[in-house]
Amino acid sequence: MNFQWMRLIHFYVAISLSLVTATNFFTASGVPATTTTTNDAPTVILITGALRPPGFTPSILTVHVNQSIVFINSAYPTDTFTIVANDNSFSSPAIAPQQQWTTSFAQTGSYSYHESSHPTSMVGTIFVVTSSVHLIQPVSPATQQTAINNIRNQQITSSGQHSTSGIFVWIIVALVILAIGVSATIFFRIRMKGR
């Protein structure tokens, strides 16, 4: 086999693997390939509790000036929490289980906060930017968990063994794409020699 043929085969293998990897990522993860931008609707931060550090989901968030941020106490085991800014610029009332507290920020900046009873295990930061900054809509915690579960379910079977059936399917798809590419190349090479 000459050098040119090897280059063509490497090209088709690379293209096949790239297509398979991209297709597998966007279909298996359950996460859409496109993103949308926020329309300054209220943003939710779930209070998950001290047993699930950093205690907030998401724990780092970027919002626009005056955009509402809703803290929802969904911690388990249930508890009441009070959120306090590290610089004491704001604090919430006690937020009982399944209750919420809404706040917003009138000035740009970085606002680090913690829960008053758990200042090291329940922490977060909110970055506030002007409305001219284009933000990507945050993915909801439920959507994140669904994507994580989808990925885990495809990688590990119920018996705890790693699943290989999906890998074999993708290998077969890659080999079929490779075979089509090599066949087309051979066909056109023979056709060009005949002229």
N, CA and C of each residue as an Amber inpcrd file, in Angstrom:
protein
   585
   0.8400000  -1.1750000   0.0000000   0.0000000   0.0000000   0.0000000
   0.8880000   1.2420000   0.0000000   0.5720000   2.1700000  -0.8730000
   1.4040000   3.3790000  -0.9080000   0.9240000   4.4020000   0.1130000
   1.7160000   5.4450000   0.2530000   1.4670000   6.4790000   1.2640000
   0.1150000   7.1610000   1.0710000  -0.2770000   7.4160000  -0.1900000
  -1.5380000   8.1120000  -0.4720000  -2.7390000   7.2940000   0.0170000
  -2.6940000   5.9550000  -0.1840000  -3.7790000   5.1110000   0.2810000
  -3.8710000   5.1320000   1.8020000  -2.7330000   5.1110000   2.4740000
  -2.7340000   5.1550000   3.9350000  -3.3450000   6.4570000   4.4400000
  -3.0260000   7.5580000   3.7790000  -3.6020000   8.8440000   4.1720000
  -5.1120000   8.8290000   4.0250000  -5.6080000   8.2610000   2.9270000
  -7.0560000   8.1910000   2.7130000  -7.7340000   7.3350000   3.7920000
  -7.1360000   6.2060000   4.1190000  -7.7310000   5.3390000   5.1400000
  -7.7330000   6.0510000   6.4860000  -6.6310000   6.7110000   6.8370000
  -6.5870000   7.4680000   8.0950000  -7.6380000   8.5700000   8.1030000
  -7.8240000   9.2280000   6.9560000  -8.8320000  10.2820000   6.8460000
 -10.2220000   9.7200000   7.1300000 -10.5660000   8.5800000   6.5000000
 -11.8930000   8.0000000   6.6870000 -12.0870000   7.4920000   8.1190000
 -11.0640000   6.9400000   8.7100000 -11.1710000   6.4930000  10.0950000
 -11.4270000   7.6890000  11.0130000 -10.6880000   8.7770000  10.8030000
 -10.8580000   9.9700000  11.6370000 -12.2580000  10.5530000  11.4780000
 -12.7460000  10.6370000  10.2530000 -14.0970000  11.1630000  10.0050000
 -15.1420000  10.2590000  10.6570000 -14.9920000   8.9570000  10.5070000
 -15.9500000   8.0110000  11.0860000 -16.0100000   8.1350000  12.6020000
 -14.8490000   8.1580000  13.2240000 -14.8200000   8.2610000  14.6830000
 -15.3570000   9.5930000  15.1690000 -15.0810000  10.6630000  14.4380000
 -15.6060000  11.9740000  14.8230000 -17.1200000  11.9990000  14.7590000
 -17.6800000  11.4410000  13.6810000 -19.1380000  11.4060000  13.5450000
 -19.7690000  10.5520000  14.6340000 -19.1910000   9.4090000  14.9040000
 -19.7340000   8.5190000  15.9220000 -19.6530000   9.1700000  17.2970000
 -18.5320000   9.7840000  17.6060000 -18.3640000  10.4240000  18.9100000
 -19.3560000  11.5610000  19.0820000 -19.4860000  12.4140000  18.0800000
 -20.4150000  13.5450000  18.1700000 -21.8540000  13.0570000  18.2920000
 -22.2310000  12.0700000  17.4790000 -23.5850000  11.5460000  17.5320000
 -23.8590000  10.8990000  18.8750000 -22.9120000  10.1090000  19.3630000
 -23.0830000   9.4350000  20.6420000 -23.2000000  10.4360000  21.7820000
 -22.3960000  11.4870000  21.7830000 -22.4370000  12.4780000  22.8550000
 -23.7830000  13.1810000  22.9030000 -24.2500000  13.6600000  21.7570000
 -25.4580000  14.4720000  21.7860000 -26.7300000  13.6590000  21.9210000
 -26.7110000  12.3720000  21.5830000 -27.9220000  11.5930000  21.7730000
 -27.9140000  10.8710000  23.1020000 -26.7600000  10.4140000  23.5700000
 -26.7050000   9.6400000  24.8030000 -26.8320000  10.5150000  26.0370000
 -26.3460000  11.7300000  25.9600000 -26.3500000  12.5590000  27.1510000
 -27.7270000  13.1240000  27.4650000 -28.6080000  13.1410000  26.4750000
 -29.9230000  13.6950000  26.6990000 -29.9230000  15.2190000  26.7060000
 -28.7850000  15.8130000  26.4400000 -28.6670000  17.2600000  26.4520000
 -28.7460000  17.7500000  25.0110000 -29.6220000  18.6830000  24.6940000
 -29.7100000  19.1560000  23.3250000 -28.4350000  19.8540000  22.8930000
 -28.1770000  19.8060000  21.5890000 -26.9560000  20.3900000  21.0560000
 -27.0330000  21.9150000  21.0070000 -28.2160000  22.4760000  21.1100000
 -28.3510000  23.9210000  21.0260000 -28.6110000  24.5200000  22.3980000
 -28.2930000  25.7940000  22.5550000 -28.5790000  26.4920000  23.7960000
 -29.4210000  27.7140000  23.4820000 -30.1470000  28.1940000  24.4660000
 -30.9330000  29.4020000  24.2920000 -30.4710000  30.4250000  25.3110000
 -30.8780000  31.6460000  25.1140000 -30.4430000  32.6850000  26.0400000
 -31.5640000  33.0210000  27.0050000 -31.1810000  33.5420000  28.1280000
 -32.1410000  33.8700000  29.1730000 -32.9400000  35.1170000  28.8070000
 -34.1640000  35.1870000  29.2640000 -34.9910000  36.3690000  29.0440000
 -35.2360000  37.0950000  30.3670000 -34.3160000  36.9280000  31.3030000
 -34.3770000  37.5350000  32.6330000 -35.5590000  37.0590000  33.4610000
 -36.0040000  35.8580000  33.1800000 -36.9970000  35.2320000  34.0510000
 -36.3010000  34.9260000  35.3760000 -37.0560000  34.7340000  36.4420000
 -36.4160000  34.4120000  37.7250000 -35.5330000  33.1650000  37.5900000
 -34.3990000  33.2080000  38.2550000 -33.4760000  32.0780000  38.2700000
 -33.5940000  31.3850000  39.6120000 -33.6190000  30.0620000  39.5950000
 -33.8120000  29.2860000  40.8140000 -32.4820000  28.7090000  41.2960000
 -32.2530000  28.8370000  42.5910000 -31.1450000  28.1610000  43.2590000
 -31.7730000  27.2370000  44.2880000 -31.4900000  25.9390000  44.1700000
 -32.0130000  24.9820000  45.1350000 -31.0790000  24.9030000  46.3320000
 -31.6400000  24.9560000  47.5080000 -30.8740000  24.7410000  48.7370000
 -30.8910000  23.2340000  48.9630000 -29.7240000  22.5970000  48.8500000
 -29.6530000  21.1390000  48.9480000 -29.1790000  20.6450000  50.3010000
 -28.6550000  21.5300000  51.1370000 -28.2760000  21.1650000  52.4930000
 -26.8110000  20.8700000  52.6930000 -26.4180000  20.7970000  53.9520000
 -25.0130000  20.6140000  54.3260000 -24.4770000  19.2400000  53.9580000
 -25.3550000  18.2450000  53.8100000 -24.8960000  16.8990000  53.4540000
 -24.5670000  16.7750000  51.9740000 -24.8730000  17.7980000  51.1900000
 -24.5910000  17.7940000  49.7520000 -23.8150000  19.0570000  49.3820000
 -22.5550000  19.1240000  49.8220000 -21.7590000  20.3280000  49.5330000
 -21.7070000  20.5870000  48.0280000 -21.7330000  21.8040000  47.6020000
 -21.6040000  23.0340000  48.3630000 -22.9170000  23.5500000  48.9320000
 -23.9670000  22.7250000  48.9450000 -25.2030000  23.0930000  49.6100000
 -26.2130000  23.8480000  48.7700000 -25.8010000  24.2870000  47.5730000
 -26.6810000  25.0420000  46.6640000 -26.4800000  24.5150000  45.2550000
 -27.5730000  24.4550000  44.4770000 -27.4830000  24.0350000  43.0810000
 -28.2410000  25.0310000  42.2130000 -27.5790000  25.7890000  41.3520000
 -26.1300000  25.8420000  41.1790000 -25.4930000  26.6640000  42.3020000
 -24.2330000  26.4040000  42.5430000 -23.5350000  27.1560000  43.5930000
 -22.8470000  28.3920000  43.0360000 -22.6430000  28.4190000  41.7310000
 -22.0800000  29.5990000  41.0640000 -23.0620000  29.9860000  39.9700000
 -23.4570000  31.2430000  39.9570000 -24.5090000  31.6940000  39.0480000
 -24.1970000  33.0920000  38.5460000 -24.5400000  33.3590000  37.2930000
 -24.4150000  34.6980000  36.7380000 -25.8040000  35.1690000  36.3220000
 -26.1830000  36.3680000  36.7640000 -27.4920000  36.9350000  36.4440000
 -27.3230000  38.3900000  36.0260000 -28.3890000  38.9580000  35.5040000
 -28.4010000  40.3860000  35.1630000 -28.7950000  41.2200000  36.3790000
 -28.4630000  42.4940000  36.3310000 -28.8820000  43.4480000  37.3600000
 -30.4040000  43.3980000  37.4600000 -30.9310000  43.3650000  38.6730000
 -32.3610000  43.3440000  38.9910000 -33.0960000  42.0720000  38.5650000
 -32.3730000  41.0420000  38.1440000 -33.0090000  39.7680000  37.8190000
 -33.3170000  39.0370000  39.1220000 -34.5120000  38.4950000  39.2440000
 -34.9160000  37.7960000  40.4680000 -34.1920000  36.4640000  40.6010000
 -33.7640000  36.1850000  41.8110000 -33.1340000  34.9100000  42.1510000
 -33.9850000  34.2990000  43.2570000 -34.4790000  33.0980000  43.0260000
 -35.3550000  32.4340000  43.9820000 -34.5910000  31.2800000  44.6220000
 -34.3910000  31.3500000  45.9370000 -33.7880000  30.2630000  46.6980000
 -34.9220000  29.3730000  47.1900000 -34.8980000  28.0880000  46.8170000
 -35.9310000  27.1430000  47.2420000 -35.2880000  26.0990000  48.1470000
 -35.8410000  25.9270000  49.3290000 -35.3120000  24.9670000  50.2910000
 -35.8420000  23.5730000  49.9530000 -35.0160000  22.7870000  49.2580000
 -35.3960000  21.4180000  48.8950000 -34.4680000  20.4050000  49.5680000
 -33.8550000  20.7960000  50.6730000 -32.8700000  19.9480000  51.3490000
 -33.5130000  18.7070000  51.9500000 -32.7420000  17.6260000  51.8950000
 -33.1350000  16.3980000  52.5740000 -31.9090000  15.8390000  53.2510000
 -31.9140000  15.5940000  54.5170000 -33.0410000  15.7420000  55.4200000
 -33.4540000  17.2080000  55.5550000 -34.7090000  17.3960000  55.8660000
 -35.2560000  18.7500000  55.9260000 -34.6350000  19.5470000  57.0710000
 -34.4990000  20.8350000  56.8270000 -33.9400000  21.7470000  57.8150000
 -34.3290000  23.1610000  57.3950000 -34.1710000  24.1010000  58.2720000
 -34.4140000  25.5140000  57.9770000 -33.0570000  26.1870000  57.8050000
 -32.9510000  27.0550000  56.7890000 -31.6740000  27.6820000  56.4690000
 -31.8100000  29.1930000  56.3670000 -30.7270000  29.8920000  56.6940000
 -30.6390000  31.3440000  56.5390000 -29.4100000  31.6380000  55.6870000
 -29.6080000  32.3810000  54.6130000 -28.5180000  32.6990000  53.6880000
 -27.9790000  34.0840000  54.0240000 -26.6420000  34.1800000  54.1210000
 -25.9990000  35.4270000  54.5170000 -24.8550000  35.7240000  53.5550000
 -24.7510000  36.9810000  53.1260000 -23.6220000  37.3920000  52.2920000
 -22.3510000  37.3660000  53.1300000 -21.2480000  36.9860000  52.4990000
 -19.9710000  36.9490000  53.2270000 -19.5820000  38.3260000  53.7520000
 -19.9880000  39.3750000  53.0130000 -19.6780000  40.7450000  53.4650000
 -20.8480000  41.3660000  54.2390000 -21.8540000  40.5340000  54.5880000
 -23.0500000  40.9610000  55.3230000 -23.8990000  41.9970000  54.5850000
 -23.7800000  42.0600000  53.2630000 -24.5670000  43.0260000  52.4930000
 -26.0250000  42.5880000  52.3360000 -26.3170000  41.3120000  52.5360000
 -27.7020000  40.8360000  52.5080000 -27.8140000  39.5950000  53.3780000
 -29.0420000  39.3170000  53.7970000 -29.3250000  38.0450000  54.4710000
 -30.8060000  37.7380000  54.2870000 -31.1000000  36.4620000  54.2960000
 -32.4830000  36.0300000  54.1150000 -33.1270000  35.8200000  55.4800000
 -34.4390000  35.7690000  55.5090000 -35.0900000  35.2790000  56.7320000
 -34.8680000  33.7600000  56.7750000 -35.2600000  33.1150000  57.8340000
 -35.1640000  31.6580000  57.9100000 -36.0710000  31.0620000  56.8320000
 -35.5080000  30.1790000  56.0160000 -36.2650000  29.5630000  54.9260000
 -36.5980000  28.1340000  55.3510000 -37.8750000  27.8960000  55.6380000
 -38.3340000  26.5870000  56.1100000 -38.3300000  25.5800000  54.9520000
 -38.4070000  24.2830000  55.2580000 -38.4490000  23.2680000  54.2050000
 -39.5750000  23.5320000  53.1990000 -39.2330000  23.3680000  51.9230000
 -40.1460000  23.5660000  50.7930000 -40.6450000  25.0110000  50.6560000
 -39.9910000  25.9440000  51.3220000 -40.3340000  27.3570000  51.1920000
 -39.2670000  28.0420000  50.3450000 -39.5140000  29.3000000  49.9980000
 -38.5750000  30.0170000  49.1370000 -38.3780000  31.4500000  49.5900000
 -37.2900000  32.0270000  49.0870000 -36.9550000  33.4270000  49.3360000
 -36.4380000  34.0030000  48.0340000 -36.9310000  35.1760000  47.6700000
 -36.5420000  35.8140000  46.4160000 -35.7640000  37.0760000  46.7030000
 -34.7030000  37.2860000  45.9190000 -33.8810000  38.4860000  46.0450000
 -33.4150000  38.9040000  44.6550000 -32.8180000  40.0810000  44.5810000
 -32.1910000  40.5500000  43.3440000 -31.1110000  41.5500000  43.7350000
 -30.2650000  41.8990000  42.7780000 -29.1610000  42.8090000  43.0430000
 -29.2370000  43.9920000  42.0910000 -29.1280000  45.2050000  42.6410000
 -29.2550000  46.4320000  41.8520000 -27.9290000  46.8720000  41.2350000
 -26.8130000  46.2920000  41.6760000 -25.5110000  46.6950000  41.1610000
 -24.7250000  45.4780000  40.6940000 -23.8760000  45.7070000  39.6820000
 -23.0160000  44.6300000  39.2060000 -21.9940000  44.2830000  40.2800000
 -21.4880000  43.0800000  40.2080000 -20.4590000  42.6680000  41.1520000
 -20.5290000  41.1830000  41.4470000 -19.7130000  40.7850000  42.3860000
 -19.6340000  39.3990000  42.8220000 -20.1600000  39.3330000  44.2470000
 -21.1320000  38.4610000  44.4770000 -21.7540000  38.3350000  45.7880000
 -21.5820000  36.9070000  46.2950000 -20.6250000  36.6970000  47.1730000
 -20.4210000  35.3800000  47.7800000 -21.3050000  35.2700000  49.0150000
 -21.8300000  34.0780000  49.2340000 -22.7470000  33.8870000  50.3560000
 -22.5330000  32.5140000  50.9770000 -23.1410000  32.3080000  52.1370000
 -23.0810000  31.0280000  52.8390000 -24.3420000  30.8670000  53.6740000
 -24.5220000  29.6850000  54.2110000 -25.6340000  29.4470000  55.1260000
 -25.1060000  29.7050000  56.5270000 -25.8590000  30.4140000  57.3410000
 -25.3480000  30.8930000  58.6330000 -24.8940000  29.7760000  59.5790000
 -25.5390000  28.6270000  59.5710000 -25.1490000  27.5340000  60.4690000
 -24.0650000  26.6260000  59.8860000 -23.8370000  26.7310000  58.5700000
 -22.8680000  25.8670000  57.8810000 -21.9920000  26.7360000  56.9610000
 -21.1930000  27.6330000  57.5230000 -20.4630000  28.6090000  56.6940000
 -19.3630000  28.0270000  55.8180000 -18.9550000  26.7910000  56.0610000
 -17.9060000  26.2170000  55.2170000 -18.4210000  25.1380000  54.2750000
 -19.5510000  24.5160000  54.5950000 -20.0580000  23.4440000  53.7340000
 -21.2130000  23.8710000  52.8340000 -21.7820000  25.0450000  53.0780000
 -22.8630000  25.5490000  52.2280000 -22.4780000  26.9460000  51.7520000
 -21.9180000  27.0000000  50.5480000 -21.3930000  28.2640000  50.0210000
 -21.7880000  28.4280000  48.5620000 -21.7870000  29.6780000  48.1180000
 -22.0820000  29.9630000  46.7190000 -21.6620000  31.3660000  46.3570000
 -21.7070000  31.6480000  45.0550000 -21.3750000  32.9770000  44.5460000
 -22.3210000  33.3320000  43.4180000 -22.7840000  34.5770000  43.4460000
 -23.6300000  35.1050000  42.3670000 -22.8670000  36.2500000  41.7170000
 -22.6940000  36.1620000  40.3980000 -22.0750000  37.2370000  39.6390000
 -23.2030000  38.0160000  38.9650000 -23.2020000  39.3280000  39.1610000
 -24.2450000  40.1760000  38.5950000 -23.6090000  41.0460000  37.5220000
 -24.1810000  40.9910000  36.3120000 -23.6480000  41.7250000  35.1640000
 -24.7340000  42.6240000  34.5860000 -24.3260000  43.5700000  33.7530000
 -25.2920000  44.4660000  33.1130000 -26.1590000  43.6900000  32.1340000
 -27.3090000  44.2460000  31.8170000 -28.2380000  43.5610000  30.9090000
 -27.7120000  43.4880000  29.4830000 -26.6570000  44.2320000  29.1640000
 -26.0860000  44.1560000  27.8180000 -25.2510000  42.8870000  27.6210000
 -24.9110000  42.2080000  28.7020000 -24.1540000  40.9650000  28.6080000
 -25.1180000  39.8400000  28.2530000 -24.7760000  39.0580000  27.2340000
 -25.6060000  37.9610000  26.7520000 -25.3200000  36.7150000  27.5860000
 -26.3150000  36.2110000  28.3040000 -26.1400000  35.0440000  29.1630000
 -26.7550000  33.8120000  28.5270000 -26.1510000  32.6690000  28.7810000
 -26.7180000  31.3950000  28.3470000 -27.6410000  30.9190000  29.4500000
 -28.8040000  30.4340000  29.0600000 -29.7910000  29.9890000  30.0470000
 -29.2300000  28.8290000  30.8430000 -29.3070000  28.8970000  32.1710000
 -28.8050000  27.7930000  32.9800000 -29.6740000  26.5510000  32.8020000
 -29.0440000  25.4070000  32.9020000 -29.7620000  24.1400000  32.8040000
 -30.3390000  23.8320000  34.1810000 -31.5980000  23.4470000  34.2050000
 -32.2370000  23.1680000  35.4890000 -31.5910000  21.9590000  36.1570000
 -31.6030000  21.9200000  37.4820000 -31.0380000  20.7630000  38.1880000
 -31.6860000  19.4460000  37.7670000 -32.9950000  19.4590000  37.4940000
 -33.6690000  18.2280000  37.0760000 -33.1390000  17.7560000  35.7280000
 -32.8960000  18.6970000  34.8030000 -32.3460000  18.3400000  33.4980000
 -30.9260000  17.8130000  33.6510000 -30.1300000  18.4330000  34.5200000
 -28.7740000  17.9520000  34.7680000 -28.8040000  16.5270000  35.3010000
 -29.6870000  16.2570000  36.2540000 -29.7550000  14.9160000  36.8390000
 -30.2130000  13.8980000  35.8070000 -31.1560000  14.2690000  34.9500000
 -31.6090000  13.3630000  33.8960000 -30.4580000  13.0220000  32.9550000
 -29.6730000  14.0290000  32.5690000 -28.5230000  13.7840000  31.6900000
 -27.5090000  12.8760000  32.3670000 -27.2390000  13.1160000  33.6370000
 -26.2850000  12.2720000  34.3770000 -26.8020000  10.8360000  34.4380000
 -28.0910000  10.6670000  34.7330000 -28.6700000   9.3220000  34.8030000
 -28.6120000   8.6180000  33.4580000 -28.9050000   9.3530000  32.3740000
 -28.8350000   8.7580000  31.0390000 -27.4360000   8.2700000  30.7260000
 -26.4460000   9.0730000  31.0610000 -25.0580000   8.6830000  30.8030000
 -24.7050000   7.4590000  31.6430000 -25.0490000   7.4860000  32.9200000
 -24.7420000   6.3420000  33.7980000 -25.4430000   5.0770000  33.3250000
 -26.6990000   5.1770000  32.9280000 -27.4600000   3.9990000  32.5180000
 -26.8900000   3.3630000  31.2620000 -26.2960000   4.1470000  30.4030000
 -25.7160000   3.5780000  29.1920000 -24.3400000   2.9940000  29.4550000
 -23.6840000   3.4110000  30.5230000 -22.3400000   2.9230000  30.8050000
 -22.3310000   1.7440000  31.7730000 -23.3020000   1.6620000  32.6630000
 -23.3050000   0.6100000  33.6730000 -24.6660000  -0.0740000  33.6810000
 -24.6640000  -1.4040000  33.6160000 -25.9110000  -2.1570000  33.6230000
 -26.4240000  -2.2900000  35.0460000 -27.6200000  -2.8450000  35.1910000
 -28.2190000  -2.9930000  36.5220000 -27.4140000  -3.9400000  37.4090000
 -26.6310000  -4.8360000  36.8080000 -25.8210000  -5.7560000  37.6100000
 -24.5240000  -5.1150000  38.0750000 -24.2920000  -3.8830000  37.6540000
 -23.0820000  -3.1920000  38.0600000 -21.9190000  -3.3880000  37.1030000
 -22.1270000  -4.1710000  36.0390000 -21.0720000  -4.4000000  35.0600000
 -21.1320000  -3.3090000  33.9880000 -19.9820000  -2.9460000  33.4620000
 -19.9580000  -1.9610000  32.3930000 -20.5740000  -2.5550000  31.1370000
 -21.4570000  -1.8090000  30.5270000 -22.1310000  -2.2600000  29.3190000
 -21.2180000  -2.0560000  28.1170000 -21.1210000  -3.0950000  27.2830000
 -20.2990000  -2.9740000  26.0740000 -21.1390000  -3.0460000  24.8110000
 -22.4390000  -3.3460000  24.9290000 -23.2690000  -3.4830000  23.7360000
 -23.3450000  -2.1850000  22.9510000 -23.4430000  -1.0640000  23.6270000
 -23.4770000   0.2230000  22.9310000 -22.1890000   0.5220000  22.2070000
 -21.0720000   0.1210000  22.7950000 -19.7730000   0.3490000  22.1590000
 -19.6880000  -0.4370000  20.8620000 -20.1740000  -1.6860000  20.8690000
 -20.1160000  -2.5040000  19.6710000 -20.9520000  -1.8940000  18.5410000
 -22.0910000  -1.3570000  18.8760000 -22.9310000  -0.7160000  17.8620000
 -22.1800000   0.4350000  17.2100000 -21.5190000   1.2600000  18.0290000
 -20.7900000   2.4020000  17.4740000 -19.5700000   1.9650000  16.6730000
 -18.9370000   0.8830000  17.0710000 -17.8130000   0.3570000  16.2930000
 -18.3050000  -0.1280000  14.9390000 -19.4400000  -0.8060000  14.9200000
 -20.0000000  -1.2800000  13.6460000 -20.3670000  -0.1030000  12.7550000
 -20.9870000   0.9320000  13.3330000 -21.3270000   2.1230000  12.5510000
 -20.0690000   2.7560000  11.9760000 -19.0210000   2.8620000  12.7750000
 -17.7640000   3.4500000  12.3050000 -17.1620000   2.6120000  11.1840000
 -17.2030000   1.2850000  11.3250000 -16.6540000   0.4100000  10.2860000
 -17.4650000   0.5020000   8.9910000 -18.7750000   0.6230000   9.0990000
 -19.6040000   0.7770000   7.8960000 -19.2710000   2.0820000   7.1820000
 -19.1410000   3.1510000   7.9340000 -18.7730000   4.4390000   7.3240000
 -17.3970000   4.3410000   6.6830000 -16.4640000   3.6920000   7.3540000
 -15.1250000   3.5040000   6.8150000 -15.1740000   2.6790000   5.5330000
 -15.9440000   1.6050000   5.5250000 -16.0490000   0.7500000   4.3470000
 -16.6380000   1.5110000   3.1650000 -17.6590000   2.3170000   3.4180000
 -18.2580000   3.1200000   2.3460000 -17.2300000   4.0870000   1.7800000
 -16.4840000   4.7520000   2.6500000 -15.4710000   5.7040000   2.1850000
 -14.3750000   5.0450000   1.3920000 -13.8710000   3.9090000   1.8870000
 -12.8080000   3.2020000   1.1630000 -13.3420000   2.6790000  -0.1640000
 -14.5470000   2.1230000  -0.1790000 -15.1360000   1.6150000  -1.4240000
 -15.2990000   2.7250000  -2.4510000 -15.7670000   3.8660000  -2.0050000
 -15.9330000   4.9890000  -2.9310000 -14.5890000   5.4350000  -3.4880000
 -13.5740000   5.4530000  -2.6460000 -12.2400000   5.8470000  -3.1060000
 -11.7150000   4.8560000  -4.1370000 -11.8570000   3.5640000  -3.8620000
 -11.3870000   2.5440000  -4.8130000 -12.1640000   2.6500000  -6.1150000
 -13.4700000   2.8320000  -6.0410000 -14.2920000   2.9570000  -7.2360000
 -13.8150000   4.1170000  -8.1050000 -13.6060000   5.2780000  -7.5050000
 -13.1830000   6.4360000  -8.2790000 -11.7590000   6.2820000  -8.8020000
 -10.8750000   5.5970000  -8.0620000  -9.5020000   5.3620000  -8.5330000
  -9.5220000   4.4560000  -9.7660000 -10.3400000   3.3940000  -9.7140000
 -10.4390000   2.4750000 -10.8670000 -11.0450000   3.2030000 -12.0430000
 -12.0420000   3.9920000 -11.7880000 -12.7060000   4.7530000 -12.8490000
 -11.7420000   5.7430000 -13.5020000 -10.9000000   6.3920000 -12.6860000
  -9.9390000   7.3620000 -13.2240000  -8.8360000   6.6740000 -14.0180000
  -8.4280000   5.4350000 -13.6230000  -7.4030000   4.7020000 -14.3680000
  -7.9160000   4.2780000 -15.7210000  -9.2160000   3.9880000 -15.8100000
  -9.8260000   3.5370000 -17.0560000  -9.8870000   4.6180000 -18.1220000
  -9.7300000   5.8340000 -17.7670000  -9.8270000   6.9360000 -18.7260000
  -8.5510000   7.2260000 -19.3860000
